[in-house]
Amino acid sequence: MQIVEQYKEKKFKNLEDRIGIKFNNSNYIVQALVHRSYLNENRDFALGHNERLEFLGDAVLELVITEHLFENYQNPEGELTNWRAALVNAKMCAQIASEIDMEPYLFLSHGESKDAGTKAREYILAKVMESLIGAIYVDQGWDMAKQFILRWFISKLPEVLEKGLWMDPKSRFQESAQEIIGITPTYKVIQEDGPDHAKEFIVGVYLDKEKIAEGHGSSKQEAQVNAAENALEIKKWPGPKINIIKQDTKSEYFE
């Protein structure tokens, strides 16, 4: 009997329907969803955690996206590297995992189960996304893994390019501010709380003397990035201009 039969309450068929893939061996999709913490509390669980599948999936994801960018765009290597990073980073992986609605299927410890909506949960979802890709590759092969990545990840590329998401928020806000109003943003710590090992910072981002937004974080840098993200949302500024050079040699500008 396959392990998945022991956990019908998870309704893995619904997840398979959602991603459009019927696994030959259902154990792979189950194992992709097993966090290490779950095994600490369920030592008789017949499958291992998902970290080996995650290792594999991370490589498959990066190669598929690299191949797609290489075959379809003539932009310099540095630009393609930035675009790829925006498509494979933890934030994007977690976002797509949420769009697929993978969270209800996770095998987590009781402690981890309580952390919904936290950065820790976002990190887990990102890793589960990679492990799912690894499971698809092992069970279905390269072509199916590639189809999955094209559907869920490459489809995000137009948004990444149009909104400048290939740049970090601070750089994106600075370039937009300089381009649109000719001012370079500045950051100022507004509040600092907590002991040295658990600091919490509130940072304001300013254009000249006007405070545009605030950001929170466990470090000044993290709070600055959060402030820049919030400022971009408030200003609704488009991403910086970028020349997209497609393989047919026709150029396309996102502004």
Residue, then its C-alpha position, 0 to 999 in steps of 0.5 A: m500500500q502506498i503511504v499516501e493511502q494512510y493520509k487520505e484526509k490531506k486529499f492529495k488528489n485535489l493538489e494533483d488536480r490543481i497542478g495538473i499532474k497525476f503522480n505515478n508514485s504518490n509517495y513522491i508528492v507526500q514526501a515533498l510536503v514533509h518538513r523535518s520537524y514533523l518527523n521529530e514528532n512522528r518517528d514511525f512515519a514511513l517516509g523521510h523529510n523533503e530536503r533531498l527533493e528540495f536540493l534536486g528541485d532547486a537545481v531543476l528550477e534554476l536550469v529550466i529558467t536559465e534555459h528559457l531566458f537563454e533561448n528567448y532573450q539576447n540581453p547581457e548575462g548580468e541582466l539575465t542573472n537578475w531576472r532569473a534571481a527574481l523568478v527563483n528566489a524564496k519570495m517568489c517560490a513561497q508566493i507560487a506555493s500559496e497560489i497553488d494552496m499547498e499549505p493545507y497539505l504540509f506535514l509540520s510539527h505542532g510548533e511549526s503549524k502555529d506559525a502561519g503567516t510568519k516569515a518562517r512559514e514563508y521560508i518553509l513554503a519556498k522550500v516545499m515548492e522546490s521539493l515539489i519540483g524535485a518530486i515532479y522531476v523524479d516521478q515524471g521526468w524533465d519535460m513535465a517538470k519543465q511544463f510545470i515551471l513554465r506554467w507557474f514561474i515563467s508566467k511571472l516574467p512579464e510582471v517581473l520585468e514590467k514592475g522592475l522586480w528583478m531589482d531589490p526594493k531599495s534600488r528600485f525605489q531609488e532609481s524611480a525617485q531619481e528618474i521621476i522627481g530627481i531626488t535620492p531617498t534617505y532613510k532614518v531610524i525612527q524607533e529601536d526596541g528590544p534587547d541586543h539579540a532581538k532588536e526591532f527597528i522602525v525606519g522611515v524613508y524620505l524624499d527630501k523632508e517628506k516621509i513617504a513610508e515606514g518599515h519594520g525589521s529585525s535589522k536596520q537593513e531589513a527595515q529599510v527594505n520594508a520601508a522601500e517596499n511600502a513606499l513603492e506601494i504608496k507611490k505606485w511608481p512603475g519600475p525603471k526602464i529596461n530594454i528587453i532584447k528578444q531573440d528575434t532581435k526586436s527590442e521592447y521597452f517596459e517603462 
